[in-house]
């Protein structure tokens, strides 16, 4: 069976006390979805905020607030498209082969998979490793590391990949919903903008951040 999951690279949390976080290994991958507990959501929010906690040389945004929370959230809340290190993880449970997003790949790039099934027919997802997906007729071949001779590959039909991409998008939308509820409890003064920023980081419409009725 082929499994496709949105995953976020966990950032270091040394000395972090602004809200509860899970005991997860830094630089491991956290699968996003609606079943995450509060501490795991806290880790995800911290990780995405940390990915955007820097000032570019041409920064024309408002000055950082002085308080620790404002400092941490500044980049997340002011960048048009926040960066979230990660992507889609594909695993073949029958063979044990797993394709991971490479360095510098962001979760917002998950929509590049649409290019594989309905566009130019190929896409890459970071480097070290350098995953590559390409459409070959009615089949998609995903190479774990295109820079490695004889790299393991995962093959599946275009139809199956479309279904898996739809499932992955639902997982991310469900994550935004639980993150919104988490933010209302832990960041009540910033809940709406934080939730909307998380949706942008995942290349989801801001409407995904609206609470379900």
N, C-alpha and C positions, 0 to 999 in steps of 0.2 A: 504494500500500500504506500502511496506517495502522500506525504503530509507537507503542507505549506503554511508557515506561521510568520506573522510579523514579530520581529525580535528587536529589542533595544539593548545596546551595549551599556552595561552598568558602570557608572562612574564611581571613583573613590569617594568614601564618605567619612574619612578620618575626622573625628572631633565634631561631627555634625549634630546639632541639637535643636534645630528649628522645628522639626516634627519627627515622629517615629519613622524609622526606615528598617527594611529587612536585612538580615545577615546574609547578604549575597556577595560572592566573590567579585571584586572589581574586574572589569573588562570581560566578564562572562556575559552571556546573553539572557535576557529576561523576555519570555514570550508574553505578548500583550493580549488581553482579552477581558471579558466581563467577569471572570471568576477570580481575579486577583484580590487578595486581602488588602486591608488598609495600609499595612507596612510595605507591601510590595508596590502599591500605587504610590506611596510616599517615595520609595526608591526611584520609581520611574519619573516622577515629577522632578526630583532632585537631579537625576541624570540628565534630563532634557534641559533643565535650567543651567546645569554646569556646562553643557555643550555650547551654550550661548553667553557664557560669563567671560567676555573679553571685549575690549574696545578697539575696533579697527582704526587705522590711521586717519581715514577720511570720515570718521564718525560725526554725523551732524544731528544726532538725536539729543534729547534732553539729557541734562547731567544726571549722573547716578544719585539716587537718594543716599543719605548718610547712614540709615539703619541697616543692619545685616540682612534682613529679609528683602528690603528694597534693593540692596546691592545684588543679591542673588537673582532676583526676578527681573532685573532691569533689562538684560539682553533678551530674555524670553518674551517680555511684554512689548518691546519696542522694535524688534526685527520684523520686517514684512513677512519673511519666510524663516522661522526659527529652524535650526538644524538639530536633528535627533540622530545620533550615530547608531546605525543598525541597518535593517532592511528585511527582506524576506528570507527565511531559512527553509530550504527544501530538504526533506529526508525521505529516503526509500527504506521503509522498515524491513523489507525482505532481504536487502543486500547490506544494510547498515551504512550505505553511502549518504553523506550529508553535505550539502552545498551551503556555505555560510557567506554572508556579505563581507566584502573585503574592507580594508582600511579606507577611510574617507568617504564611505558610502553612507547616505542618509536615508532614513525611513521615507522621506518625501519622494525618493526615487523609485519606490515600489511601483509607481505607475509606468515606469519604463518597461515593465513586463507586458504592458498592453502593446508596446511596439513589436514585441516578439510575436504575439498572436494575430495582431491586426494592422501592423505598420511595416517597417522596413524588414522585419523578420529576425532581428538580433538585438542584443543589449548586453552591456557589461555592468558589473556591480562592484566597483572598487578594485583594490590591488592588495597583494600580499596576504591572502591569495587573490587571484584574479578570476572570479567566476564569470562565465559567459553562457548565455542562453541563445539558441538559434533555432529558427523554424526550418524544418526539412520536410516539405510537403505537409502531410497531416500530423507530423510528429514534431515535438520540441525536444531538442537535446540540450541538457544543461551540464556544462563542464565545470567541475569543482575548481580547477585552477588551469586556465588556458595557457599559462606560462610554463607548465610542467608537462614534459613528455609523458604520454600514457596516463594522463590524469583520469581519475574515475569520472564517469558520466551517469546521469539519470535521464531516462527517456520516458516520455508520456505523450499522450495525444493532445492536440490543440484543444479539443473539446474538454478534456479533463482539466487542463491548465486553466481554461476560462472558469470552470466551476471552482477550482481551488482559489483563484484570485478573488472571486466573489465571496468565498468563505473568509479569506484573509481580510477583505475590506470590512466584513461584518464583525470580525474580531476586533479590528481597530475602532470601529464605531462603538462597539460595546465597551471597549476600554475608555473611550472618551466619556461615555455615560457614567461609569463608575468613578472616573477621575473628577467629573463635575460634582458628584455627590461628596467625594473626598475633599475637594477644594471648599465646598460650602461649609464643611465642618472645621477644616484646619486652616483655611485662608479666607475667612468670610469677607474680608474687605477687598479681596482680589479675585474672588471665585469666578466671576463671569469672564474677565479678561484672561485669566490663566487658562481656563477651559477652552476659550476660543483660540488662544495661542497654541495649545496642545493640538487642537484640530488642524491648524495650519501646518504645524510641524509634521503631521502625518498625511499632508496633502488631502485632507478631507474638507468638505464644505463646512463653514462655520455653523450651519444649521445642525450639523451632527452633534454640536455641543449643547443644543437646546434640550432641556429635560423632557423625557418621554411622558406623555400624559397617561 
